Amino acid sequence: MADTGFLSRRGFIIGTGATGLTIGILASCTPNAGEPDAPDYSNLPPNEEVNAWVHIDHDDTVTVRIARSEMGQGTLTGLAQLVADELDCDWDKVTTEYPTPGENLARERIWRDYSTGGSQGIRGSQDYVREGAAAAKAMLIEAAANEWGVPASECTSENSIITHGPSGQTTTYGKVAGAASQLPPPLDVTVKDPSQWKIIGEAKKRLDTADKLTGKQVYGADVQLDGMRNAAIKQAPKIGATIASYDAAAISNMPGVEKVIALKNPFGEGENAVAVIADTWWHANKALEALPIEWAGGVAFSTAEFEAELDNGLTAEEAFVGNGGGDLAGAFAAADQMIEATYNMPLQNHACMEPMNTTALYTEDRCEIWCPTQNGEAALAAVSEASGLPIEQCEVYKIHLGGGFGRRAMPDYVQQSVLIAKEMPGTPVKMLWSREESMMHGFFHPTTKARVRGALDADGNLTGMHMRISGQSILATLIPQALQDGVDYATFQGLLPAGVDPRLEDQTLKYSFDNFLIDHAMRNPPVRPGFWRGVNLNQNAIYLECFMDELAHAAGRDPLEFRLAHLSDSPKAAAVLQAVADRSGWGNDDGKARGLCVMYGFGSYVAACAEVTVDDDGKLFIDKIVAATDPGHAVNPQQIEAQVEGSFVYGLSAMLYGEITYADGEVQERNFDTYNSLRLADMPEVETIIMPSGGFWGGVGEPTIAVAAPAVLNAIYAATGKRIRQLPIKDQNLRDA
Amino acid sequence: MATLKINGETVTVDVEDDTPLLWVIREQAGLTGTKYGCGIAQCGTCTIHVDGSPVRSCVFPVGALSGSEEITTIEGLSEDASHPVQKAWAELDIPQCGYCQPGMIMAVSGMLNDNPNPSDEDIDAEITNICRCGTLARVRKGIKLAVEKS
């Protein structure tokens, strides 16, 4: 491809700061390199964009603008498929780029939402992205028709070629893209019916793989700018503590050290972090570790002591009601058998492989950052706030994330990087957290417990159920304005009735119960919670689906049949459950220990059947998992498979190892030696059934996480006859439980 | 001051002896394909080859090298991603976020240098890298495909 024109110009725009610095970051991936005999378009002026979503070069290269962030979940490729399909363009000539949040602001948010979370990347933007592509296609066809002097209605498009039917004339998108860009956008467009899709639904390879195999992919931690300095940071280890003093002179002679600065707390009072700026990060971090710092104040919080508060919530009189109906007291009074179980969910770190980082360049009239962020617009606002500059004088250059999982939706590290760069006007500074900082200063998965009670009649029917969730609310801390009369409905993900909140219609309870109550006694520790891949669905699935398993066994009924009996109002949930049961050999008399789970979350129906072995010493082997997902429309089946497989790594890592504990206000798990993650040796075989039933758009990146742990925990029971209700499993002997 | 051979080129760097090879590669040699993940040899994302064998470079002090060793990073594994492991990884579309993949690819290719036809038990023992996105199921398939391609 010629090194001119819009794409490469954009590459430089991305890398060109106020001071004319350039770096080698391209948010896009280069399509098939030009053939040796490719025509030379370098004498032509670059084409303007067809519209905000699509730019087409003279050589037919289609650049799709992607507002959402790519953090591994494959949204970049999926969104490009949506656009390419609607555009009727040649998939082999598709590339992508991130329009900056600053451009979005300047263009009145033409790319709309940049926030990347809640498994919303595709389902939350598919309508306007496809409409944008359909509009671009209409403009291209109109431009060709104008050139030929024929009605646009006589022209068709396919594979980046426009054909005038009656005359047989053809042209390419690249040839008419310039003229198309000058046309007014069509007043209304119609997107394709799913039956017409050719690229949507195809197992296309990811567009971002090539550079991830060679080390060329630049992550935030890899950014290098001319004259750049490096900063390491240490935040108060104890919750709420501030700096009492530090002795910069003690490290001023260490190699490479340039500056030692105190940072004010972006979310609270006082200064709560110290940064060392040096020539290299290694020098900065080494000096920081040697720096004498005295901290003052703070909260002596302990997770062990907080247990009592969680337990108190389990039986407290007052609780917020999330869902319920019927006559629960009557059902309990008339029960033939009462079953009760208490489960827990510890605090967990997102543990992105790439530690938190941002590179910032501050001058008195402009501030720019290079940043891995799940929310470019929030990052832009954070730059403005921390720099004190109007938002129009700030910019965010997004970079693919080395993992996000919800952690990089928070802008704390962005603010810190700007505060550091403000101390070095005109010099770009890359701030990189150590693993220990990333582990200690997360926005953790909230901690809760649940006490669940169920009434069975003499025939083994479930006649009443009460689920009491006790514990932490994400919204109460992070977005208190989103509470409704004090209720955090997000706590009830996957358990809600329909009609509570339009934003939570994809989080409803798919079981039908006659007499039940699901409520929440809010108990908030002084620990900041966060949205963690799968969020509250993860523990709610354990509470609901492990208990359903307990009920089925107490009733002497088959756990599959027992669940299906309550899924008559949700045939799609029943279908995914039945699918995993059928495929896994559920009910076969083969001596294998299996466990089931089914949930509805993030708009998708998901189920899993796990097969485990527990040896005589109580050691767990997860042999195989069959998973099914119905996301409505399956945009890229092989990437859905990848997300389903990955969800088991994330969900089972949490079940096996995921626990952040505090003692005297300090996080105790500070690296992967004490906060482990599932390794290859423990990775089960995963068989994925994708069964898109059409008619809706469900998420993919998160829902399957929720079914991972319950399916395995239920299988452990099948293997051992012991219930594991205390997570993480860590080194519990599963036969002594 | 240390003289190193990285990807076939001799590089002289001005660093303290205790500087981990990871940071020399990233900050002095400017090769950022090798990633920092944990700094304590737990996650494997910093894996490189020293004389063909996999090494977790975050805990390997540069002073421990004699200068004659051949250091290979992801950038030097092959010309144009033609190593069998890279080809297998491309065919199975393994990377998600991709941050751990240079280390994963170097760990796998290093294992295959020493053991061209590893059993599942060998793989379990040798490949202990962390991937939080969760590419592990495909990693095992990728190793087997790479063996076929070698």
HADDOCK unambig.tbl for C-alpha pairs under 7 A between the chains (distance, minus, plus):
assign (segid A and resid 71 and name CA) (segid B and resid 97 and name CA) 5.03 0.50 0.50
assign (segid A and resid 72 and name CA) (segid B and resid 96 and name CA) 3.90 0.50 0.50
assign (segid A and resid 72 and name CA) (segid B and resid 97 and name CA) 3.45 0.50 0.50
assign (segid A and resid 72 and name CA) (segid B and resid 98 and name CA) 6.94 0.50 0.50
assign (segid A and resid 72 and name CA) (segid B and resid 133 and name CA) 6.78 0.50 0.50
assign (segid A and resid 73 and name CA) (segid B and resid 96 and name CA) 6.37 0.50 0.50
assign (segid A and resid 205 and name CA) (segid B and resid 93 and name CA) 6.38 0.50 0.50
assign (segid A and resid 206 and name CA) (segid B and resid 93 and name CA) 6.78 0.50 0.50
assign (segid A and resid 209 and name CA) (segid B and resid 90 and name CA) 6.93 0.50 0.50
assign (segid A and resid 209 and name CA) (segid B and resid 93 and name CA) 6.73 0.50 0.50
assign (segid A and resid 209 and name CA) (segid B and resid 95 and name CA) 6.44 0.50 0.50
assign (segid A and resid 212 and name CA) (segid B and resid 95 and name CA) 6.78 0.50 0.50
assign (segid A and resid 212 and name CA) (segid B and resid 98 and name CA) 5.46 0.50 0.50
assign (segid A and resid 212 and name CA) (segid B and resid 101 and name CA) 6.92 0.50 0.50
assign (segid A and resid 213 and name CA) (segid B and resid 81 and name CA) 6.86 0.50 0.50
assign (segid A and resid 213 and name CA) (segid B and resid 86 and name CA) 6.05 0.50 0.50
assign (segid A and resid 213 and name CA) (segid B and resid 101 and name CA) 6.90 0.50 0.50
assign (segid A and resid 213 and name CA) (segid B and resid 102 and name CA) 6.48 0.50 0.50
assign (segid A and resid 214 and name CA) (segid B and resid 74 and name CA) 5.81 0.50 0.50
assign (segid A and resid 214 and name CA) (segid B and resid 75 and name CA) 5.69 0.50 0.50
assign (segid A and resid 214 and name CA) (segid B and resid 81 and name CA) 6.21 0.50 0.50
assign (segid A and resid 215 and name CA) (segid B and resid 32 and name CA) 6.96 0.50 0.50
assign (segid A and resid 215 and name CA) (segid B and resid 33 and name CA) 3.75 0.50 0.50
assign (segid A and resid 215 and name CA) (segid B and resid 74 and name CA) 5.78 0.50 0.50
assign (segid A and resid 215 and name CA) (segid B and resid 75 and name CA) 5.78 0.50 0.50
assign (segid A and resid 215 and name CA) (segid B and resid 102 and name CA) 6.15 0.50 0.50
assign (segid A and resid 216 and name CA) (segid B and resid 33 and name CA) 6.27 0.50 0.50
assign (segid A and resid 222 and name CA) (segid B and resid 32 and name CA) 5.69 0.50 0.50
assign (segid A and resid 280 and name CA) (segid B and resid 27 and name CA) 6.56 0.50 0.50
assign (segid A and resid 282 and name CA) (segid B and resid 23 and name CA) 6.49 0.50 0.50
assign (segid A and resid 352 and name CA) (segid B and resid 132 and name CA) 6.55 0.50 0.50
assign (segid A and resid 353 and name CA) (segid B and resid 37 and name CA) 5.89 0.50 0.50
assign (segid A and resid 353 and name CA) (segid B and resid 99 and name CA) 6.62 0.50 0.50
assign (segid A and resid 353 and name CA) (segid B and resid 100 and name CA) 6.76 0.50 0.50
assign (segid A and resid 353 and name CA) (segid B and resid 132 and name CA) 6.50 0.50 0.50
assign (segid A and resid 354 and name CA) (segid B and resid 37 and name CA) 6.28 0.50 0.50
assign (segid A and resid 354 and name CA) (segid B and resid 99 and name CA) 6.59 0.50 0.50
assign (segid A and resid 355 and name CA) (segid B and resid 37 and name CA) 6.95 0.50 0.50
assign (segid A and resid 401 and name CA) (segid B and resid 97 and name CA) 6.44 0.50 0.50
assign (segid A and resid 402 and name CA) (segid B and resid 97 and name CA) 5.28 0.50 0.50
assign (segid A and resid 402 and name CA) (segid B and resid 98 and name CA) 6.69 0.50 0.50
assign (segid A and resid 402 and name CA) (segid B and resid 99 and name CA) 4.99 0.50 0.50
assign (segid A and resid 403 and name CA) (segid B and resid 97 and name CA) 5.71 0.50 0.50
assign (segid A and resid 403 and name CA) (segid B and resid 133 and name CA) 6.84 0.50 0.50
assign (segid A and resid 435 and name CA) (segid B and resid 37 and name CA) 6.70 0.50 0.50
assign (segid A and resid 435 and name CA) (segid B and resid 38 and name CA) 5.24 0.50 0.50
assign (segid A and resid 645 and name CA) (segid B and resid 134 and name CA) 6.67 0.50 0.50
assign (segid A and resid 645 and name CA) (segid B and resid 137 and name CA) 6.67 0.50 0.50
assign (segid A and resid 646 and name CA) (segid B and resid 133 and name CA) 5.55 0.50 0.50
assign (segid A and resid 646 and name CA) (segid B and resid 134 and name CA) 3.68 0.50 0.50
assign (segid A and resid 646 and name CA) (segid B and resid 135 and name CA) 5.75 0.50 0.50
assign (segid A and resid 647 and name CA) (segid B and resid 134 and name CA) 6.70 0.50 0.50
assign (segid A and resid 649 and name CA) (segid B and resid 134 and name CA) 4.90 0.50 0.50
assign (segid A and resid 650 and name CA) (segid B and resid 132 and name CA) 6.34 0.50 0.50
assign (segid A and resid 650 and name CA) (segid B and resid 133 and name CA) 6.94 0.50 0.50
assign (segid A and resid 650 and name CA) (segid B and resid 134 and name CA) 6.43 0.50 0.50
assign (segid A and resid 671 and name CA) (segid B and resid 38 and name CA) 6.63 0.50 0.50
assign (segid A and resid 672 and name CA) (segid B and resid 42 and name CA) 6.09 0.50 0.50
assign (segid A and resid 672 and name CA) (segid B and resid 43 and name CA) 6.98 0.50 0.50
assign (segid A and resid 673 and name CA) (segid B and resid 42 and name CA) 6.41 0.50 0.50
assign (segid A and resid 677 and name CA) (segid B and resid 130 and name CA) 6.51 0.50 0.50
assign (segid A and resid 679 and name CA) (segid B and resid 128 and name CA) 5.63 0.50 0.50
assign (segid A and resid 679 and name CA) (segid B and resid 129 and name CA) 6.73 0.50 0.50
assign (segid A and resid 679 and name CA) (segid B and resid 130 and name CA) 6.16 0.50 0.50
assign (segid A and resid 680 and name CA) (segid B and resid 124 and name CA) 6.03 0.50 0.50
assign (segid A and resid 680 and name CA) (segid B and resid 127 and name CA) 6.71 0.50 0.50
assign (segid A and resid 680 and name CA) (segid B and resid 128 and name CA) 6.26 0.50 0.50
assign (segid A and resid 680 and name CA) (segid B and resid 136 and name CA) 5.79 0.50 0.50
assign (segid A and resid 681 and name CA) (segid B and resid 124 and name CA) 4.37 0.50 0.50
assign (segid A and resid 683 and name CA) (segid B and resid 136 and name CA) 6.73 0.50 0.50
assign (segid A and resid 683 and name CA) (segid B and resid 137 and name CA) 6.69 0.50 0.50
assign (segid A and resid 685 and name CA) (segid B and resid 137 and name CA) 6.63 0.50 0.50
